[in-house]
Amino acid sequence: MNRKPLVWLLLSLVLAAYAVSIFVSNTHQAWWSTVSGIIIAAASLVMAWRFGRELKNNRRP
């Protein structure tokens, strides 16, 4: 198995954990903190999508 899909998965998990920590850390956050959390969560979803795409590409003969 190629290591590249695992890099996408690791990056996705790290970004998701960071986004969750932004949302959980404080209820009285500034608006930019919430916006950055949403952007990081979206980036995490993109990395998860890339992980799935790389897995599918590696399974093809």
C-alpha positions in Angstrom: 0.0 0.0 0.0 1.2 3.4 -0.9 1.9 5.7 2.1 0.3 8.8 0.5 -3.3 7.9 1.5 -2.2 7.6 5.1 -0.8 11.1 5.0 -4.1 12.4 3.9 -5.9 10.5 6.6 -3.5 11.8 9.3 -3.8 15.3 8.1 -7.6 15.0 8.1 -7.7 13.7 11.7 -5.3 16.4 12.9 -7.3 19.2 11.3 -10.6 17.7 12.6 -9.2 17.6 16.2 -8.0 21.2 15.9 -11.5 22.3 14.6 -13.2 20.5 17.4 -10.9 22.1 20.0 -11.7 25.5 18.6 -15.5 24.9 18.9 -15.2 23.3 22.4 -12.6 25.6 23.9 -14.7 28.6 24.8 -18.3 29.6 24.3 -17.5 33.4 24.2 -15.3 33.3 21.1 -14.8 36.1 18.7 -16.4 35.7 15.3 -13.1 35.1 13.5 -12.4 32.1 15.8 -15.7 30.5 14.7 -15.0 31.3 11.0 -11.5 29.8 11.3 -13.0 26.7 12.9 -15.5 26.3 10.1 -12.7 26.7 7.5 -10.5 24.1 9.2 -13.4 21.7 9.5 -14.0 22.1 5.8 -10.3 21.5 5.1 -10.5 18.3 7.2 -13.4 17.1 5.0 -11.5 17.8 1.9 -8.5 15.8 3.2 -10.8 12.9 4.1 -12.2 13.0 0.5 -8.6 13.0 -0.9 -7.9 10.0 1.3 -10.9 8.1 -0.1 -9.9 9.0 -3.7 -6.3 7.9 -3.2 -7.5 4.6 -1.8 -9.8 4.0 -4.8 -6.9 4.9 -7.1 -4.6 2.4 -5.4 -7.1 -0.4 -5.8 -7.3 -0.1 -9.5 -5.1 -2.6 -11.3 
